[in-house]
Amino acid sequence: MDIETLYDKIYRYCYHRLRSREAAEDAAQEAFARWLASGVCRSESAALRYLYAVARNLCVDEYRRKKQEPLPQDLPAPDGALETLALRQAVAALSREEQELILMRYVNQEPVSVIAGALGVSRFAVYRRTSAALEKLRALMKEDEP
C-alpha cells in the first residue's frame, strides 16, 4: 500500500471540495490521522473507503464553518483557459454528488467498489449515477457549442 498515492487522492478530493490548498491539506492530514488511529489497515481499498468517508465529512464540516467569498468579476483569463472554461462551467453545473462521482472515478481513478463503499451505496448505484452524470455533462457541453 503506497501511502503517498493514497494521500494524493485524498488531498485532490479535499481540494476539489474546499477549493483551498491549506484547508485541503488540513482535511487530508486529519483524515489520515483518524485512519491511522483507527487501525483500519486491512487492504488498500478498505483504507480508501475509510479515508474518503472521513475526508467527505471533514470537508462538509469545513464548508459549513467557512463563509465563501465570490471571485472578483474582473479576473483576467490566462492563455488557454478558454478551451477548458466550457468544461469547468459544465462540471460546475452538475450537482455536488455528480461532481464527486466524476472526481473519484475519472480524476482519482477509483474502482467502483471503493466509491460505493465511500458513499455507502451499491456498485450498481455508482454505475447508474455516474452514467447519468456523464450524460448530463455531455448535454451541458452540447449547449455551449456554437
C-alpha positions in Angstrom: 0.0 0.0 0.0 1.6 3.3 -1.2 0.7 6.0 1.4 1.8 8.8 -0.9 -0.6 7.7 -3.6 -3.4 7.4 -1.0 -2.6 10.9 0.3 -2.6 12.4 -3.2 -6.0 11.0 -3.9 -7.5 12.2 -0.6 -5.8 15.6 -1.0 -7.2 16.1 -4.5 -10.6 15.1 -3.3 -10.4 17.6 -0.4 -9.1 20.3 -2.7 -11.9 19.8 -5.1 -14.4 20.1 -2.3 -12.9 23.0 -0.5 -11.0 25.0 -3.2 -8.3 25.9 -0.7 -4.8 24.4 -0.6 -4.5 25.0 3.2 -7.9 23.7 4.0 -7.4 20.6 1.8 -4.1 19.9 3.4 -5.6 20.2 6.9 -8.6 17.9 6.0 -6.4 15.3 4.3 -4.0 15.2 7.2 -6.8 14.9 9.7 -8.4 12.1 7.6 -5.0 10.2 7.7 -4.6 10.8 11.4 -8.0 9.4 12.1 -7.3 6.4 9.8 -4.0 5.6 11.4 -5.6 5.9 14.9 -8.5 3.6 13.9 -6.3 0.7 12.9 -8.2 0.1 9.6 -5.3 -1.1 7.5 -6.6 -4.4 6.0 -6.3 -3.5 2.4 -5.8 -0.5 0.1 -9.5 -0.5 -0.9 -10.7 -0.7 2.7 -8.3 2.2 3.6 -9.6 4.3 0.7 -13.2 3.7 1.6 -12.5 4.8 5.2 -10.3 7.8 4.1 -12.9 9.1 1.6 -15.7 8.8 4.1 -13.8 10.7 6.8 -12.5 13.3 4.3 -16.0 13.8 3.0 -17.3 14.5 6.5 -14.4 16.8 7.3 -14.9 18.8 4.0 -18.6 19.2 4.8 -17.8 20.4 8.3 -15.2 22.9 6.9 -17.6 24.1 4.2 -20.3 24.8 6.8 -17.9 26.5 9.1 -16.4 28.9 6.5 -18.2 31.6 4.6 -17.5 31.5 0.9 -16.2 34.6 -0.8 -17.1 35.2 -4.5 -14.3 35.7 -7.0 -13.9 39.2 -8.5 -15.6 39.5 -11.9 -12.6 41.3 -13.5 -10.1 38.5 -13.2 -8.1 38.1 -16.5 -8.2 34.8 -18.2 -4.8 33.2 -18.8 -3.8 31.8 -22.2 -5.5 28.5 -23.0 -8.1 29.0 -20.3 -11.0 29.4 -22.8 -10.6 25.9 -24.0 -11.4 24.5 -20.6 -13.8 27.1 -19.5 -16.8 25.4 -21.0 -15.9 22.1 -19.4 -15.4 23.8 -16.0 -18.7 25.6 -16.3 -20.5 22.4 -17.3 -18.9 20.5 -14.3 -19.9 23.3 -12.0 -23.5 23.0 -13.2 -23.5 19.4 -12.0 -24.8 18.6 -8.5 -22.3 18.2 -5.7 -22.8 14.4 -5.8 -22.3 14.2 -9.5 -19.1 16.3 -9.3 -17.9 14.0 -6.5 -18.6 10.9 -8.6 -16.7 12.3 -11.6 -13.8 13.3 -9.5 -13.5 9.9 -7.7 -14.0 7.8 -10.8 -12.1 9.7 -13.5 -9.7 12.0 -11.8 -8.6 9.8 -8.9 -9.4 6.6 -11.0 -11.0 4.8 -8.1 -12.6 1.4 -8.6 -16.4 1.4 -8.4 -16.2 -0.8 -5.2 -14.2 1.9 -3.4 -16.6 4.6 -4.5 -19.6 2.5 -3.4 -18.1 1.9 0.0 -17.1 5.5 0.5 -20.6 6.8 -0.4 -22.5 4.0 1.3 -24.3 2.8 -1.9 -24.3 -0.3 -4.1 -21.9 -0.6 -7.0 -25.0 -0.7 -9.3 -26.0 2.7 -7.9 -22.5 4.1 -8.6 -22.6 2.9 -12.2 -26.1 4.3 -12.7 -25.3 7.7 -11.1 -22.0 8.0 -12.9 -23.7 7.3 -16.3 -26.4 9.9 -15.5 -23.8 12.4 -14.5 -21.8 11.9 -17.7 -25.0 12.2 -19.8 -25.8 15.4 -18.1 -22.2 16.7 -18.7 -22.4 15.8 -22.4 -25.7 17.6 -22.7 -24.3 20.7 -20.9 -21.3 20.7 -23.2 -23.5 20.5 -26.3 -25.5 23.5 -25.1 -22.2 25.5 -25.2 -21.3 24.6 -28.7 -21.8 27.3 -31.3 
